[in-house]
Amino acid sequence: MKPQPMNSPDDSTGSKASRAISQSVPGPFFLRYYPEHRLMAWQPQGRLDDLMLDEIAEWLVHIEKAFLPFKRFIDLSQLTTVAVRGRHVFEFARKRAEQFTGVEPVRTALFSDNWVAFGIACFYESLMENTLIEARAFRDLAEAGEWLAITVDVLTLKDEPAPPKS
């Protein structure tokens, strides 16, 4: 299945495109970095399963070494299926807490309008308590933006990303 463009211009949300400038970065499909906001944003599509979680963990360890500390925004609204095992989410969270090498806390906002994905995000939030990764689940995009101190228009992820820097 070919991934569809994230929030393509012909979508029916009626939101105006963000003026924020993002950069495409190597990694999972439709991953963007907003340097002005020190924000890494990702909107996975399709099936969220144990394999995708493992790929995310590997990628995060790599990207955290390449970039300055950054906020994270994960928009789970484009998932079609959520099929992760609770034990795997628990193991993912444990590994993330161990692998994160930052010296200051970072914020990760997980947004979903789907109850199952939101439940997984809440589970992850609870598992990350008392770690340097401050994760929080949201069903409201404006609240996620407020918590990250980033305007909602950026979190709509509608700007046209610049090509990755070499």
C-alpha positions in Angstrom: 0.0 0.0 0.0 1.5 3.3 -1.1 1.4 5.9 1.7 -0.8 8.9 1.0 0.4 12.5 1.4 -0.2 13.7 4.9 -3.2 16.0 5.1 -3.1 16.6 1.3 -4.4 20.0 0.1 -7.6 18.4 -1.2 -8.6 17.1 2.2 -12.0 18.3 3.6 -10.8 19.9 6.8 -10.9 23.4 5.4 -7.8 24.4 7.4 -5.5 26.9 5.9 -2.0 25.7 5.2 0.6 26.6 7.8 3.2 29.1 6.9 5.7 27.2 9.1 8.6 25.8 7.2 9.6 22.3 7.9 12.3 20.0 6.6 11.9 16.4 5.5 14.3 14.2 7.4 15.5 10.7 6.8 13.4 8.2 8.7 9.8 7.0 8.8 7.5 8.2 6.1 6.3 11.8 6.5 8.6 12.8 9.2 9.3 16.6 9.5 11.5 18.8 11.5 10.5 22.4 12.3 13.8 24.1 13.2 12.1 27.4 14.3 10.1 25.4 16.9 12.7 22.7 17.6 9.9 20.2 16.8 10.0 16.8 15.2 6.6 15.9 13.9 5.4 12.5 12.5 2.1 11.2 11.3 2.3 7.5 10.9 -0.2 6.0 8.4 -1.7 2.6 8.1 -1.1 -0.1 10.7 0.5 0.6 14.1 1.9 -2.7 15.2 4.9 -4.1 17.2 7.1 -3.9 14.1 6.4 -0.2 13.6 7.1 0.5 17.3 10.5 -1.3 16.9 11.3 0.8 13.8 10.4 4.0 15.7 12.7 3.1 18.6 15.6 2.4 16.3 15.1 5.6 14.4 14.7 7.8 17.5 18.0 6.6 19.0 19.7 7.6 15.7 17.9 11.0 15.2 18.4 12.1 18.8 22.2 12.0 18.2 21.9 14.1 15.0 19.7 16.9 16.3 19.7 19.3 19.2 17.1 18.5 21.9 13.7 18.7 20.3 10.0 18.4 21.1 8.1 15.6 19.6 4.6 15.6 18.1 3.1 12.3 16.9 -0.3 12.6 15.2 -1.9 9.2 15.3 -5.1 10.3 13.4 -4.1 8.7 10.1 -3.8 5.2 11.5 -6.2 2.6 10.0 -5.4 -0.2 12.4 -3.9 -0.4 15.9 -2.5 -3.8 16.6 0.1 -3.5 19.3 0.5 -5.8 22.3 0.4 -4.2 25.7 3.5 -6.0 26.7 5.3 -4.6 23.6 4.3 -1.0 24.4 5.6 -1.6 28.0 8.9 -2.9 26.6 9.1 0.0 24.1 8.6 2.6 26.9 11.3 0.9 29.0 13.8 0.9 26.2 13.0 4.5 25.3 13.7 5.6 28.9 17.0 3.7 29.0 18.1 4.8 25.5 17.3 8.5 25.8 20.6 10.2 26.4 19.4 13.8 26.9 20.2 15.7 30.0 17.1 17.8 30.1 13.4 16.7 29.8 11.8 16.6 26.4 8.1 16.8 25.6 6.3 14.3 23.4 2.7 15.1 22.5 0.7 12.2 21.2 -2.5 13.2 19.4 -5.4 11.0 18.3 -9.0 11.4 17.5 -9.4 7.6 17.6 -10.2 6.1 21.0 -8.0 3.0 20.6 -4.9 4.9 19.5 -5.6 7.5 22.2 -5.8 4.6 24.8 -2.3 3.4 23.6 -1.0 7.0 23.9 -2.4 7.2 27.4 -0.8 3.9 28.3 2.6 5.2 27.0 2.1 8.5 28.9 1.7 6.6 32.2 4.7 4.4 31.4 6.9 7.4 30.8 6.2 9.0 34.2 9.3 9.8 36.2 11.6 9.8 33.1 13.2 12.6 31.1 10.6 12.0 28.3 7.5 13.9 29.3 4.8 12.2 27.2 1.2 13.3 27.1 -1.8 12.0 25.2 -4.3 14.5 23.6 -7.6 14.3 21.8 -7.6 18.1 21.2 -5.0 19.6 18.9 -5.2 23.0 20.5 -4.4 21.6 23.9 -1.4 19.7 22.4 -0.1 22.9 20.9 -0.5 24.8 24.1 1.4 22.1 26.0 4.2 22.1 23.4 4.1 26.0 23.2 3.5 25.7 19.5 0.7 27.2 17.5 -2.0 24.8 16.2 -1.4 25.8 12.6 2.0 24.2 12.8 0.6 21.0 14.3 -1.8 20.6 11.3 1.4 19.6 9.4 0.1 21.2 6.2 3.2 23.2 5.1 5.3 22.0 2.2 8.5 20.6 3.6 11.9 21.6 2.2 14.1 18.7 1.0 16.4 17.1 3.6 19.7 18.8 4.2 22.7 16.9 3.0 
